[in-house]
Amino acid sequence: MSVITNPELQRGKDESFDDYFIRLHTNKHDYKIDKFIIRDLLNEESGENYSESKWRKDFAQYRRWADFHVNKNLDQEIADKYDEIKIEAAKAEVRRRDQNREFAKKIRNSARFDRIREDMTEAIMDLEKKRPLTFSPPPPSTSDKHGLALFSDWHFGMDIDNRINTFNEHVFNERVQKLTQDVIKYGKSNGISTLHVANLGDLIGGLIHVSTRVQANTDSIAQTQYVTETLAEVLAKFASEFEQVKFYSVAGNHGRLSPSKNDVGIKENFEYLINWYLKARLSHIPNITLEQEQDGYIPTKIKNQEVVFVHGHYDRVDQCVTRLPQLLGYIPSYIFGGHVHHNYEKEYGSTTVVVNGALVGADDYAMQGRFGTKPSQKFMVFDDEGIEATYIIRFKDGK
C-alpha cells in the first residue's frame, strides 16, 4: 500500500477540509509523511494544483493566529497549559531528531564494518594463494597435561622509543617469535597434550586515545590484518606440535571503531574480525578450534577447572570475583585478564585472578604515570589440581 492510499491519511467522512488540513500538518512525523505528500493529498482533496510552499505557508499562518487567539481569549491557567503542551511537543521533536541522528551514526559504523570484512576477505584469499600455511600432524603425547598461553596487550602498530623501551614492527616480530618458541619449549618439556591459547585483547594499537594515535604508524585495518596473520602463523606452528590447540579470543578496548565508546556497539570492534579471519585462514588444520567471546567474556574448562577469560576494561580486579559469578551462576577457579599491563596473581577466596603482562612494554602512558612495566606474557601448566607451574616469558626492552 502506498503512502497516499493509506486510510489513515484520507479525509474523514465528517471531517472538514480545514480540520483535515490541520491534522496532516500537525501529525506529519507520526504519519511519516513529508511536505510533498501533504501537498498531493490536499490538492487531490481540494481539486487545486498548489505548490507545497503554499500549503506550508498557510499552515504557518494558522499556527501564528492560533497562538494569538489562544493567548488573547483564554484565561491565564489555560494559556499556561497550552504553552506547556507546546513546549513538550517541541522537546519531543528535539528528542526525535537526536534519535534519528544517533541511529544514522550507528548505520554508518555498521556499514563501515561490513566493508572492512569485505576487504579482509579479499586479503585472505590472496594470502592463501601466495603463502599457504603449512601443517604436519603432531606426534601423540604421553601426558594428559594442559597448557595455557596468555596473549594480550600486543598493541601492534605503535611506534615507541623512550628511555626504557623501544617497540616497532621489527621488535614486535622478534618478541612474537620468542613467545612462540618459548610456549613450544615449555609445552613440550611438560608433556602438554592440549594447548589453550587465550587472546585477552588489545592486540592492536587502535585509535581510541590521542597518545595511541600519535604513536601509531599504521591504520587500524592494516594493524588487524597484520596481527591476525601473525596469529594464524603462530597457531599453525602450535598445531604441528600439540595434539589439540584451542584458541579463545576476547576483544579489548583499543580495537573499537570509534574513539568514543558511546558511538559504537560492543561488537563494532576490529578485534571481532580476528576469529572470523582465523576461521578462514586455518580451515585446513583439523586440530585447531576457535571460540569467540560473547558480551566481553569467555567461560570454559581447562582440565577440570572452571575458568573465565576477560580483557579487563569491564572488570576491575576487586569486583570481577563477585560480579562474574552472578552472571555465570557458579564460582570459577580462575579469572584471566590483561588490560592493565602488569603481571600479577591474587587469590580471592575460591577464585584466583591472573593478570597477564603486556608484550608492548612501556608506552607514553606508562612513562607519564611513572609505571615501570616490563614486556612479558605468560604460559601455565595445568594438572588435575589446577595450575602446576607458571612461566613468565620476558622480552628484551629493545634498548
TIDRENKOL-356291 format. One line per field, with one value per residue: residue number from 0; x, y, z of N, C-alpha, C in turn. Coordinates in steps of 0.05 Angstrom, whole numbers, always signed. Example, Ala and Ser with C-alpha at 12.3 -4.5 7.8 and 13.67 -1.06 7.14 Angstrom:
2
k: [0,1]
n.c1: [+264,+257]
n.c2: [-114,-45]
n.c3: [+156,+142]
ca.c1: [+246,+273]
ca.c2: [-90,-21]
ca.c3: [+156,+143]
c.c1: [+264,+258]
c.c2: [-66,+1]
c.c3: [+156,+157]
***
This chain:
399
k: [0,1,2,3,4,5,6,7,8,9,10,11,12,13,14,15,16,17,18,19,20,21,22,23,24,25,26,27,28,29,30,31,32,33,34,35,36,37,38,39,40,41,42,43,44,45,46,47,48,49,50,51,52,53,54,55,56,57,58,59,60,61,62,63,64,65,66,67,68,69,70,71,72,73,74,75,76,77,78,79,80,81,82,83,84,85,86,87,88,89,90,91,92,93,94,95,96,97,98,99,100,101,102,103,104,105,106,107,108,109,110,111,112,113,114,115,116,117,118,119,120,121,122,123,124,125,126,127,128,129,130,131,132,133,134,135,136,137,138,139,140,141,142,143,144,145,146,147,148,149,150,151,152,153,154,155,156,157,158,159,160,161,162,163,164,165,166,167,168,169,170,171,172,173,174,175,176,177,178,179,180,181,182,183,184,185,186,187,188,189,190,191,192,193,194,195,196,197,198,199,200,201,202,203,204,205,206,207,208,209,210,211,212,213,214,215,216,217,218,219,220,221,222,223,224,225,226,227,228,229,230,231,232,233,234,235,236,237,238,239,240,241,242,243,244,245,246,247,248,249,250,251,252,253,254,255,256,257,258,259,260,261,262,263,264,265,266,267,268,269,270,271,272,273,274,275,276,277,278,279,280,281,282,283,284,285,286,287,288,289,290,291,292,293,294,295,296,297,298,299,300,301,302,303,304,305,306,307,308,309,310,311,312,313,314,315,316,317,318,319,320,321,322,323,324,325,326,327,328,329,330,331,332,333,334,335,336,337,338,339,340,341,342,343,344,345,346,347,348,349,350,351,352,353,354,355,356,357,358,359,360,361,362,363,364,365,366,367,368,369,370,371,372,373,374,375,376,377,378,379,380,381,382,383,384,385,386,387,388,389,390,391,392,393,394,395,396,397,398]
n.c1: [+17,+12,+36,+1,-49,-60,-107,-108,-90,-129,-184,-232,-301,-337,-304,-281,-251,-213,-201,-179,-134,-105,-96,-63,-15,-2,+9,+49,+99,+86,+55,+93,+104,+120,+126,+114,+82,+39,+23,+5,-39,-73,-82,-108,-154,-178,-180,-146,-82,-37,+29,+76,+96,+56,+16,+46,+59,+8,-5,+33,+15,-34,-16,+8,-35,-69,-41,-43,-98,-109,-78,-101,-155,-163,-164,-110,-91,-107,-81,-28,-25,-32,+15,+51,+40,+56,+112,+127,+116,+153,+201,+196,+202,+256,+280,+266,+294,+347,+349,+343,+390,+429,+416,+427,+483,+499,+484,+520,+569,+562,+558,+608,+638,+621,+643,+697,+704,+694,+738,+779,+767,+782,+836,+850,+840,+877,+925,+923,+935,+986,+1017,+1010,+992,+1032,+1025,+1035,+1016,+1019,+1062,+1035,+1018,+1048,+1027,+974,+970,+951,+964,+967,+971,+977,+959,+964,+952,+987,+989,+1003,+1027,+1038,+1091,+1146,+1195,+1229,+1262,+1266,+1245,+1238,+1195,+1170,+1151,+1191,+1213,+1166,+1158,+1203,+1193,+1145,+1163,+1199,+1162,+1130,+1168,+1182,+1134,+1126,+1172,+1166,+1118,+1128,+1168,+1138,+1103,+1054,+989,+942,+937,+917,+903,+896,+873,+872,+859,+867,+906,+919,+942,+904,+858,+838,+858,+891,+947,+956,+941,+979,+1026,+1017,+1036,+1011,+946,+884,+858,+899,+932,+901,+898,+952,+967,+932,+944,+995,+981,+954,+997,+1027,+991,+986,+1038,+1036,+997,+1023,+1054,+1026,+973,+920,+896,+867,+836,+819,+784,+781,+756,+790,+793,+819,+809,+760,+715,+710,+736,+702,+667,+612,+593,+592,+571,+582,+604,+624,+681,+748,+775,+738,+741,+782,+775,+740,+772,+814,+786,+776,+828,+853,+825,+840,+867,+860,+862,+854,+813,+766,+742,+698,+687,+627,+593,+637,+666,+693,+673,+701,+730,+791,+825,+796,+780,+742,+744,+751,+757,+775,+781,+790,+776,+723,+722,+741,+792,+782,+728,+709,+711,+666,+623,+624,+612,+557,+535,+551,+531,+559,+620,+681,+745,+789,+803,+824,+858,+878,+898,+915,+970,+1005,+1038,+1011,+985,+929,+895,+826,+790,+758,+772,+823,+854,+887,+931,+956,+1019,+1043,+1058,+1077,+1105,+1132,+1096,+1079,+1039,+1051,+1101,+1089,+1058,+1096,+1101,+1132,+1131,+1147,+1160,+1123,+1094,+1051,+1056,+1024,+1020,+973,+950,+909,+896,+897,+933,+997,+1047,+1077,+1102,+1138,+1145,+1193,+1216,+1267,+1277,+1288,+1326]
n.c2: [-24,+43,+107,+148,+123,+103,+90,+120,+169,+192,+238,+245,+222,+258,+301,+366,+405,+441,+420,+372,+391,+415,+370,+336,+367,+375,+323,+301,+277,+232,+205,+195,+225,+274,+344,+344,+300,+315,+360,+334,+304,+345,+375,+338,+330,+381,+395,+431,+457,+471,+491,+458,+497,+535,+510,+498,+549,+569,+537,+554,+606,+594,+571,+615,+652,+620,+613,+666,+676,+639,+658,+707,+700,+660,+644,+655,+608,+567,+584,+580,+524,+510,+531,+498,+449,+460,+467,+416,+387,+410,+393,+338,+335,+351,+308,+267,+282,+277,+222,+201,+220,+193,+141,+141,+148,+99,+65,+82,+67,+11,-3,+12,-26,-74,-65,-67,-121,-144,-125,-151,-204,-209,-201,-247,-288,-276,-283,-338,-359,-339,-350,-404,-435,-481,-548,-604,-666,-673,-713,-765,-749,-768,-753,-723,-670,-601,-540,-468,-411,-342,-288,-220,-149,-132,-90,-78,-36,+10,+56,+62,+96,+106,+122,+72,+34,+6,-2,-28,-49,-87,-101,-122,-168,-198,-207,-236,-281,-303,-312,-352,-393,-403,-419,-468,-495,-497,-523,-573,-594,-603,-641,-629,-641,-617,-552,-491,-428,-362,-303,-244,-193,-126,-130,-97,-29,+11,+67,+97,+131,+195,+193,+142,+147,+183,+153,+111,+76,+57,+45,+23,-19,-42,-57,-96,-135,-150,-167,-209,-245,-257,-284,-328,-355,-368,-402,-443,-465,-483,-522,-562,-583,-597,-640,-621,-555,-501,-442,-380,-318,-254,-190,-128,-59,-24,-36,-16,+16,+71,+129,+145,+108,+109,+115,+68,-2,-59,-100,-75,-74,-78,-124,-164,-185,-221,-277,-291,-283,-319,-367,-375,-375,-418,-463,-512,-540,-590,-597,-550,-509,-455,-402,-349,-292,-274,-217,-197,-235,-302,-363,-425,-492,-517,-574,-599,-551,-493,-436,-366,-321,-254,-186,-140,-87,-81,-102,-91,-114,-123,-127,-163,-215,-221,-203,-230,-285,-278,-272,-320,-361,-395,-406,-389,-422,-395,-330,-299,-243,-181,-119,-80,-80,-102,-155,-200,-242,-259,-285,-293,-316,-372,-363,-348,-292,-279,-238,-218,-196,-143,-146,-103,-69,-11,+47,+114,+128,+96,+117,+171,+164,+143,+87,+26,-16,-79,-114,-173,-240,-297,-367,-425,-487,-539,-587,-640,-614,-560,-500,-519,-500,-437,-397,-340,-305,-266,-206,-173,-103,-75,-38]
n.c3: [+0,-19,+8,-2,-9,+41,+90,+138,+123,+94,+83,+134,+138,+162,+168,+165,+112,+131,+182,+165,+136,+179,+212,+180,+175,+229,+248,+217,+227,+259,+222,+185,+137,+87,+67,+13,+3,+34,+4,-44,-23,-4,-50,-82,-53,-52,-105,-126,-152,-122,-99,-54,-21,-16,+15,+60,+79,+90,+133,+170,+179,+201,+250,+273,+281,+311,+359,+375,+383,+423,+466,+472,+484,+523,+593,+641,+666,+631,+585,+602,+607,+554,+532,+559,+536,+484,+492,+510,+463,+429,+454,+448,+393,+387,+414,+380,+333,+353,+364,+312,+290,+320,+306,+252,+255,+277,+236,+196,+220,+223,+169,+152,+180,+155,+105,+117,+130,+80,+51,+79,+68,+15,+22,+51,+15,-24,+5,+16,-33,-43,+2,+32,+94,+128,+154,+196,+222,+293,+337,+380,+449,+512,+559,+598,+609,+608,+574,+580,+543,+550,+512,+506,+500,+459,+424,+371,+318,+345,+354,+391,+427,+479,+542,+567,+534,+469,+414,+356,+289,+276,+327,+350,+317,+332,+387,+385,+359,+397,+438,+415,+408,+461,+485,+458,+475,+532,+534,+509,+543,+588,+573,+547,+523,+505,+482,+505,+480,+496,+472,+502,+487,+459,+419,+378,+366,+354,+356,+399,+438,+444,+451,+433,+379,+361,+367,+333,+274,+231,+201,+233,+206,+175,+218,+243,+203,+198,+250,+258,+217,+235,+282,+259,+235,+280,+309,+272,+275,+329,+324,+297,+336,+382,+405,+409,+396,+426,+415,+442,+439,+462,+457,+462,+488,+454,+402,+383,+337,+341,+374,+416,+462,+464,+414,+386,+382,+426,+394,+350,+334,+316,+333,+334,+285,+285,+300,+259,+214,+225,+224,+169,+149,+175,+163,+141,+178,+223,+279,+307,+345,+350,+391,+401,+442,+478,+495,+523,+553,+563,+586,+604,+608,+634,+638,+695,+715,+725,+686,+668,+615,+605,+581,+613,+616,+629,+678,+739,+781,+836,+836,+797,+816,+847,+815,+764,+778,+789,+739,+715,+748,+779,+817,+790,+784,+765,+739,+682,+657,+623,+602,+642,+638,+674,+708,+750,+804,+845,+900,+915,+959,+935,+883,+838,+811,+752,+721,+660,+632,+587,+519,+491,+526,+561,+545,+522,+559,+604,+616,+628,+674,+706,+709,+719,+677,+648,+587,+578,+575,+591,+607,+627,+663,+670,+715,+745,+792,+784,+768,+757,+745,+729,+678,+666,+610,+587,+553,+516,+524,+479,+479]
ca.c1: [+0,+28,+30,-23,-73,-62,-132,-103,-84,-152,-202,-255,-328,-349,-282,-280,-225,-194,-192,-161,-110,-90,-88,-40,+9,+5,+17,+64,+121,+74,+46,+117,+100,+134,+110,+106,+58,+16,+14,-11,-64,-91,-90,-127,-180,-189,-182,-127,-55,-18,+56,+79,+102,+31,+3,+63,+57,-18,-4,+49,-3,-53,-3,+13,-60,-80,-28,-53,-125,-109,-67,-119,-182,-164,-153,-82,-86,-110,-60,-3,-26,-28,+44,+65,+37,+74,+140,+131,+116,+179,+221,+193,+213,+285,+288,+263,+317,+371,+347,+348,+419,+445,+410,+443,+511,+503,+483,+546,+590,+557,+564,+638,+649,+616,+662,+723,+704,+697,+766,+796,+762,+799,+864,+854,+841,+903,+946,+922,+948,+1014,+1032,+994,+1003,+1039,+1016,+1041,+1004,+1039,+1063,+1017,+1031,+1047,+1017,+948,+970,+942,+979,+952,+987,+962,+968,+948,+964,+1009,+988,+1017,+1021,+1050,+1120,+1154,+1224,+1233,+1286,+1268,+1232,+1234,+1176,+1161,+1144,+1214,+1214,+1142,+1163,+1223,+1180,+1126,+1179,+1208,+1139,+1122,+1188,+1182,+1110,+1131,+1193,+1155,+1096,+1140,+1182,+1119,+1086,+1027,+974,+924,+947,+897,+914,+875,+877,+857,+851,+885,+929,+927,+944,+878,+856,+819,+870,+908,+974,+957,+941,+1005,+1046,+1011,+1050,+994,+918,+873,+852,+924,+941,+885,+906,+979,+969,+916,+961,+1016,+968,+949,+1023,+1034,+973,+994,+1061,+1027,+981,+1042,+1069,+1008,+950,+897,+900,+842,+841,+797,+790,+766,+762,+798,+780,+834,+801,+734,+716,+708,+748,+681,+654,+583,+586,+591,+563,+604,+616,+636,+708,+765,+784,+718,+748,+804,+766,+729,+795,+828,+770,+780,+856,+863,+804,+851,+882,+837,+864,+851,+785,+766,+719,+696,+672,+601,+589,+661,+680,+690,+676,+708,+743,+817,+823,+770,+779,+725,+760,+738,+776,+765,+803,+796,+765,+697,+724,+760,+801,+770,+699,+701,+708,+638,+603,+623,+596,+529,+528,+556,+516,+578,+645,+703,+771,+809,+795,+848,+854,+901,+889,+930,+998,+1021,+1037,+1008,+964,+919,+873,+803,+774,+760,+779,+849,+855,+913,+933,+979,+1035,+1039,+1080,+1086,+1123,+1125,+1090,+1078,+1021,+1066,+1123,+1078,+1049,+1119,+1096,+1155,+1122,+1167,+1145,+1121,+1069,+1051,+1049,+1018,+1016,+951,+944,+882,+892,+897,+958,+1020,+1071,+1073,+1127,+1136,+1162,+1202,+1228,+1285,+1262,+1294,+1348]
ca.c2: [+0,+68,+126,+165,+107,+95,+101,+139,+195,+202,+256,+231,+227,+283,+319,+390,+407,+455,+401,+353,+406,+418,+343,+326,+382,+371,+296,+291,+259,+207,+192,+190,+237,+300,+366,+338,+282,+332,+376,+317,+297,+368,+383,+318,+334,+408,+400,+452,+448,+488,+480,+451,+521,+549,+496,+501,+577,+571,+525,+572,+628,+583,+568,+642,+664,+602,+621,+693,+674,+625,+676,+730,+694,+641,+654,+650,+580,+551,+593,+567,+496,+508,+535,+474,+428,+467,+462,+387,+378,+418,+376,+312,+338,+351,+281,+251,+288,+265,+193,+196,+225,+170,+117,+144,+144,+70,+53,+87,+50,-17,-5,+12,-52,-93,-60,-77,-150,-150,-120,-172,-229,-208,-204,-275,-304,-270,-295,-367,-366,-332,-360,-423,-443,-510,-563,-632,-677,-676,-740,-767,-742,-789,-740,-711,-643,-580,-515,-444,-388,-318,-267,-195,-122,-131,-62,-75,-11,+32,+61,+73,+99,+123,+116,+45,+15,+10,-20,-23,-74,-106,-111,-138,-194,-212,-215,-258,-305,-314,-322,-377,-413,-410,-435,-495,-506,-504,-543,-599,-604,-611,-662,-618,-654,-596,-525,-469,-401,-342,-275,-228,-168,-104,-138,-74,-3,+24,+96,+108,+152,+213,+183,+119,+156,+196,+133,+91,+80,+46,+48,+1,-42,-55,-69,-120,-155,-159,-182,-234,-263,-267,-304,-352,-369,-379,-424,-466,-478,-497,-545,-582,-592,-607,-655,-603,-527,-488,-413,-363,-290,-233,-163,-107,-33,-9,-43,-6,+32,+100,+137,+147,+82,+112,+116,+41,-24,-76,-117,-59,-74,-92,-150,-184,-197,-239,-305,-294,-285,-344,-390,-378,-380,-443,-483,-538,-552,-603,-598,-523,-499,-426,-393,-320,-282,-261,-197,-189,-255,-330,-383,-451,-510,-527,-599,-598,-525,-473,-412,-345,-302,-227,-167,-126,-59,-82,-119,-85,-139,-127,-131,-185,-240,-222,-197,-251,-308,-273,-278,-348,-380,-412,-392,-401,-425,-375,-309,-289,-218,-165,-91,-61,-81,-111,-183,-208,-261,-255,-303,-281,-340,-395,-354,-335,-274,-279,-216,-221,-172,-131,-151,-77,-55,+16,+67,+142,+129,+85,+136,+194,+156,+131,+59,+11,-41,-93,-131,-202,-256,-319,-394,-441,-516,-548,-615,-643,-597,-532,-491,-533,-483,-412,-387,-312,-302,-238,-198,-150,-78,-63,-19]
ca.c3: [+0,-20,+29,-10,-6,+68,+100,+159,+112,+79,+98,+146,+126,+173,+174,+147,+98,+148,+202,+151,+131,+204,+221,+165,+182,+257,+254,+195,+237,+266,+197,+169,+111,+84,+56,-15,+5,+44,-19,-62,-10,-3,-78,-91,-38,-58,-133,-134,-160,-108,-92,-25,-7,-9,+37,+84,+89,+102,+160,+187,+186,+220,+276,+285,+291,+332,+384,+383,+394,+448,+487,+475,+493,+545,+618,+644,+672,+606,+567,+611,+600,+525,+528,+569,+515,+461,+500,+509,+435,+418,+466,+435,+366,+391,+420,+355,+316,+365,+360,+284,+285,+332,+290,+227,+261,+281,+209,+183,+232,+216,+141,+151,+190,+134,+83,+126,+127,+51,+44,+91,+54,-9,+31,+59,-10,-37,+21,+13,-58,-43,+26,+47,+119,+128,+178,+196,+247,+315,+349,+404,+474,+532,+582,+595,+620,+590,+576,+574,+536,+551,+494,+510,+500,+439,+414,+345,+304,+360,+350,+416,+431,+503,+556,+576,+516,+440,+403,+329,+276,+278,+355,+352,+305,+349,+412,+379,+352,+422,+452,+402,+414,+490,+490,+448,+492,+558,+529,+503,+566,+608,+562,+542,+502,+495,+487,+504,+474,+502,+465,+521,+476,+454,+402,+361,+380,+351,+353,+418,+454,+429,+452,+415,+351,+355,+366,+313,+249,+210,+209,+249,+189,+169,+243,+248,+184,+203,+275,+255,+201,+253,+299,+243,+232,+307,+315,+254,+287,+353,+316,+288,+359,+403,+394,+406,+402,+430,+415,+452,+432,+476,+445,+481,+483,+434,+375,+375,+312,+346,+400,+436,+466,+462,+386,+373,+399,+437,+374,+329,+344,+297,+343,+328,+260,+289,+297,+232,+196,+230,+215,+141,+144,+187,+159,+132,+201,+237,+308,+319,+349,+356,+405,+404,+465,+477,+516,+537,+569,+554,+606,+593,+626,+629,+654,+709,+727,+712,+682,+652,+601,+601,+575,+638,+617,+642,+703,+760,+793,+862,+832,+779,+831,+857,+794,+744,+787,+787,+711,+708,+764,+794,+824,+775,+798,+755,+720,+668,+644,+615,+602,+660,+631,+697,+713,+778,+811,+872,+908,+928,+967,+917,+856,+834,+788,+740,+702,+642,+625,+561,+500,+481,+545,+570,+524,+533,+582,+626,+624,+641,+700,+720,+714,+709,+665,+631,+569,+585,+572,+610,+599,+651,+660,+687,+721,+755,+815,+776,+757,+768,+741,+714,+666,+657,+586,+587,+528,+517,+520,+453,+483]
c.c1: [+18,+19,+4,-49,-77,-88,-129,-99,-108,-170,-226,-282,-340,-328,-281,-252,-204,-183,-173,-134,-92,-80,-64,-14,+18,+17,+35,+87,+110,+65,+70,+113,+115,+115,+100,+82,+34,+5,-4,-38,-83,-100,-112,-155,-193,-193,-164,-101,-34,+9,+56,+83,+77,+18,+19,+60,+29,-18,+12,+32,-24,-41,+1,-13,-73,-67,-39,-81,-126,-100,-86,-145,-184,-154,-124,-75,-87,-87,-33,-2,-21,+2,+60,+63,+55,+103,+146,+132,+143,+202,+220,+205,+244,+294,+287,+287,+343,+371,+354,+378,+436,+441,+426,+473,+517,+502,+509,+568,+587,+565,+595,+650,+645,+637,+690,+725,+707,+726,+784,+791,+779,+828,+870,+857,+868,+926,+947,+936,+978,+1030,+1014,+1008,+1008,+1031,+1024,+1030,+1025,+1040,+1045,+1033,+1028,+1035,+989,+947,+961,+960,+961,+972,+969,+975,+951,+965,+990,+1012,+1005,+1008,+1032,+1080,+1130,+1185,+1228,+1258,+1289,+1257,+1233,+1215,+1168,+1155,+1166,+1215,+1189,+1147,+1183,+1210,+1160,+1141,+1189,+1185,+1131,+1142,+1187,+1157,+1114,+1151,+1181,+1133,+1107,+1154,+1163,+1099,+1057,+1014,+955,+934,+923,+912,+893,+885,+859,+853,+874,+911,+937,+927,+918,+880,+841,+831,+888,+936,+977,+958,+967,+1026,+1041,+1025,+1034,+965,+907,+867,+878,+935,+927,+894,+933,+980,+953,+931,+984,+1005,+963,+975,+1031,+1017,+979,+1018,+1054,+1013,+999,+1058,+1051,+983,+926,+905,+873,+847,+816,+804,+770,+774,+770,+784,+794,+824,+774,+737,+717,+722,+727,+667,+623,+574,+582,+581,+587,+619,+626,+664,+725,+773,+763,+723,+769,+795,+755,+751,+809,+812,+774,+809,+866,+843,+815,+866,+861,+839,+864,+821,+787,+740,+720,+680,+644,+598,+613,+675,+675,+694,+683,+721,+771,+821,+796,+766,+761,+741,+744,+760,+762,+788,+810,+784,+737,+698,+747,+767,+786,+739,+691,+697,+680,+617,+601,+608,+566,+518,+530,+538,+533,+603,+668,+728,+791,+795,+821,+841,+880,+895,+907,+960,+1016,+1017,+1033,+985,+955,+895,+851,+785,+779,+770,+807,+847,+883,+913,+959,+994,+1028,+1063,+1093,+1107,+1114,+1121,+1089,+1061,+1036,+1088,+1112,+1068,+1071,+1113,+1120,+1148,+1142,+1151,+1146,+1095,+1072,+1044,+1046,+1013,+994,+952,+916,+876,+891,+924,+981,+1045,+1064,+1101,+1121,+1156,+1168,+1216,+1247,+1269,+1270,+1318,+1375]
c.c2: [+25,+86,+140,+149,+96,+107,+122,+167,+207,+220,+240,+239,+253,+303,+342,+391,+421,+436,+381,+365,+408,+391,+333,+340,+376,+344,+284,+272,+232,+191,+185,+200,+264,+320,+361,+319,+297,+349,+359,+310,+321,+377,+364,+323,+360,+412,+422,+440,+466,+474,+473,+477,+536,+536,+499,+529,+581,+559,+542,+596,+619,+581,+595,+653,+646,+609,+648,+691,+659,+643,+699,+724,+674,+654,+644,+621,+562,+558,+580,+538,+492,+512,+511,+452,+434,+461,+432,+376,+386,+400,+348,+313,+338,+323,+263,+256,+276,+235,+186,+200,+202,+145,+118,+139,+114,+56,+57,+69,+21,-21,-5,-14,-74,-90,-70,-107,-159,-147,-142,-199,-231,-213,-233,-292,-300,-283,-325,-376,-362,-345,-379,-431,-474,-523,-592,-643,-681,-705,-742,-761,-766,-778,-728,-683,-623,-555,-491,-421,-363,-297,-242,-171,-122,-103,-58,-50,+13,+33,+76,+74,+118,+113,+86,+24,+24,-11,-10,-50,-95,-118,-129,-166,-211,-223,-238,-283,-319,-326,-349,-399,-422,-426,-464,-509,-515,-525,-571,-611,-613,-632,-653,-633,-634,-569,-505,-443,-381,-314,-259,-199,-147,-113,-116,-48,+13,+54,+110,+130,+170,+202,+159,+127,+168,+175,+112,+97,+68,+47,+22,-23,-57,-69,-96,-142,-167,-177,-208,-254,-274,-289,-330,-369,-382,-404,-448,-480,-494,-523,-568,-594,-605,-620,-638,-574,-513,-458,-399,-334,-271,-206,-144,-80,-17,-15,-31,+14,+62,+106,+138,+120,+84,+113,+89,+20,-41,-90,-102,-53,-90,-120,-172,-197,-219,-268,-311,-298,-312,-368,-396,-387,-407,-466,-511,-552,-564,-601,-570,-517,-470,-419,-363,-313,-275,-243,-193,-210,-283,-348,-410,-468,-517,-550,-598,-572,-506,-447,-392,-327,-275,-209,-152,-98,-58,-93,-109,-110,-144,-131,-155,-211,-243,-219,-219,-276,-304,-278,-308,-368,-399,-396,-404,-404,-404,-355,-298,-263,-204,-136,-72,-62,-89,-140,-188,-229,-255,-273,-286,-305,-363,-388,-341,-318,-273,-257,-219,-194,-163,-136,-124,-64,-27,+35,+94,+143,+119,+104,+160,+188,+144,+102,+43,-16,-53,-112,-161,-214,-280,-345,-410,-470,-524,-578,-617,-625,-567,-524,-504,-515,-459,-403,-358,-310,-273,-232,-175,-125,-64,-44,-33]
c.c3: [+0,+3,+23,-4,+22,+80,+122,+149,+96,+96,+108,+134,+136,+180,+155,+134,+116,+170,+190,+146,+156,+214,+206,+173,+211,+263,+233,+204,+245,+242,+179,+140,+111,+71,+28,-15,+15,+20,-37,-50,-11,-30,-88,-78,-46,-88,-143,-143,-148,-103,-62,-9,+2,+15,+63,+96,+102,+130,+180,+196,+206,+248,+290,+297,+312,+359,+394,+396,+420,+471,+492,+489,+517,+571,+622,+649,+647,+587,+575,+604,+570,+519,+537,+548,+491,+467,+499,+481,+422,+428,+453,+407,+367,+397,+396,+336,+326,+361,+331,+278,+296,+316,+264,+232,+264,+254,+194,+193,+224,+187,+137,+159,+169,+111,+91,+123,+98,+42,+55,+78,+29,-1,+38,+34,-24,-22,+18,-12,-56,-21,+42,+73,+119,+155,+174,+223,+269,+325,+374,+430,+494,+558,+577,+607,+598,+595,+569,+568,+536,+532,+500,+507,+483,+428,+389,+331,+319,+355,+374,+418,+455,+518,+563,+556,+487,+430,+376,+316,+279,+306,+360,+341,+322,+374,+407,+372,+378,+438,+441,+410,+443,+497,+481,+467,+518,+555,+525,+528,+589,+598,+557,+519,+489,+502,+484,+499,+478,+493,+484,+513,+474,+439,+383,+377,+378,+350,+375,+435,+437,+428,+434,+386,+343,+351,+344,+286,+226,+219,+221,+231,+183,+194,+247,+229,+191,+228,+273,+238,+218,+272,+284,+240,+258,+313,+297,+265,+312,+345,+306,+312,+380,+391,+389,+413,+403,+433,+424,+447,+446,+465,+468,+475,+461,+406,+366,+353,+317,+372,+422,+438,+463,+433,+373,+393,+408,+414,+350,+336,+324,+307,+341,+301,+262,+285,+270,+211,+199,+221,+185,+135,+153,+182,+151,+155,+220,+267,+322,+322,+358,+371,+409,+429,+458,+501,+534,+554,+557,+578,+593,+615,+616,+648,+668,+723,+711,+710,+666,+640,+597,+591,+600,+639,+628,+670,+721,+776,+820,+860,+816,+793,+843,+835,+773,+753,+786,+759,+704,+723,+779,+799,+808,+792,+790,+737,+708,+653,+636,+622,+618,+656,+654,+702,+742,+781,+840,+877,+922,+936,+948,+889,+857,+808,+778,+718,+686,+638,+597,+543,+492,+500,+551,+546,+537,+559,+607,+635,+638,+669,+717,+728,+703,+697,+646,+613,+577,+576,+590,+596,+625,+644,+680,+690,+733,+779,+808,+763,+772,+767,+724,+704,+657,+633,+583,+561,+533,+511,+494,+455,+483]
***
